Amino acid sequence: MLPAKQFEILNRIAALHHRSLPTYLTYARPWVRIGSESKAGIIEDIAADHHDLVQRILRVLEADDRPVSLGDFPMAYTDLNDLSLDFILQELTRYERRLLKTLEEIVTWVDRDQPSYLLINMAIGLAVGHLENLAEANGDSPAMRT
């Protein structure tokens, strides 16, 4: 059984990824101009990574037989409906940066011998990769990625 603090942390990370902006955008897809399909595919890839991570975390959480709460999508996401893909990708970059910062803060609260430590580090690695892909899609130079 996970200690209560570890359970809460994993539940929070699962919720952050389950109700993430990339996941929302799979339901409220941005308009994609012809020729920009590969850029739109980045959103799908990030959302798929978020979904896979949530599934891994849920397997750990559900083994404890405690209630899991993943919450709802923030209403602020609806402000992005009907905006251009290029604008959405910029917002997604800001979102992933905030997510990475949150994850890097959370990992400092976790004991290295807990299962949550590996899952959080996996989430951090995914966020770093997502930011690299978004920077490439946005045409950012390596110097602009930091």
N, C-alpha and C positions, 0 to 999 in steps of 0.2 A: 504494500500500500504506500502510495506517495504521501509524504508529509503535506499538510494542508497548504503551506506556502507554495510548494512546488506545483501542487494541483492548480492553485489559483493562477500561477504564472503561466502554466501551459494552457489553461483555459483562456487566458487573456491573449496569448499568442495565436491560438486557434481562432478566436473571434476576430482579431486584427486581420488575419488572412482570409477568413471565410466571408467577411463583410468588407473586403478591400475594394478600393477603386477599380483595379483591373477586373475583379469578379463582377462588380456592378456593370462595368462596360460590356460584359458578355451578354447582359440582359438588355441594356440600353445602348446599343451599338452606335458609334459615331458614323456620320456620313463619310464615305470613303470615295474619293475621286479616282477615276480610272488611272491605273498606273501606281497607285499607292497601296495596293493590296498587301505588299510585304510589310509595310509599316503597320497596317492593321493587324497583321499576324503576330506582331510583337505583343500586342495586348492579349491575344488568345494564349500565347506561350506563357506569359507571366501569370495569367489567371489559372492556367493548367498547373503550373508549379505551386501556386497558392493552394489549389484544391488538393494536390498530392500531399503537401505538407500538412494540411488540416486533417487528412485521412490518417496520416501517421500519428499525429498528436491524439486524435480521437481514439485510436486503438489503445494508446497508453492510458488515457483518461477513463475510457469505458471499462477497462480492466479493474478499476477501483470501485465501480458500481456506485458512483456519486453522480448527481445531476450536473450536466454540462449546459452552459448557456452561451450561445454564439451571437445573440443580439440581432439587431436589424441594421440595414444599410443607413448611414447618415443621410438625412434629408438634404444636406448640402450637395450631395452628388447630383441631385436633380438639376441643379444650376448648370451642369455641364451638358445636359441634353441638347441636341441639335447644334453643337459647336463643331468647328472643323477638327479634323484628325490631327493636324499640326498643333493646334492649341491643346487638344486633349493629351498629346504626347508630352508637351511641356508640363502640363498639370500632373501627369503620371510620373514624370521625373521628380517633381517636387514631392509627390506622395511617397515614392520609393526612398527618397533621401530621408524624409521624416521617419518612415518605417525603420530604415537602417539605424538611425540615431536611437530610436526607441529600443530596438533589439540589442544594440551595443550597450545601452544602459541596463537593460534587464539582465543580460548575461552576467553582469558583475554581481548580481544578487543571488546567483545560483551556485551551489556547490558543484565542483567538477565531477564528483562521483554520482551525481543524480542523472537519470535518463533525460531530464529536461535540458541539461547542459548540451548534450549532443544535438538535440532537436533545435535548440536556439541557435547553435553555431551553424546548423544546416540552413536555417532561415536567414542568417547573416550572409552566408555564402551565396544564397539565391539572390538576395537583395543586391549584393555587389555585382553579380552577373547581370541582373536586370538593368541596373544603372549603366553598365557598359553597353548593353544592347540599345538602350534608349539613347545614349549619347551618340552612338553610331547612326541610329535612325534620324536623329535630329541634326546630324552633320556637325556635331561639336568636335573640336580638336581635343586631343588628350589633355592639354593644359586647362580646358574649360570644364573637365569632368570632375574636378575636385571641389 
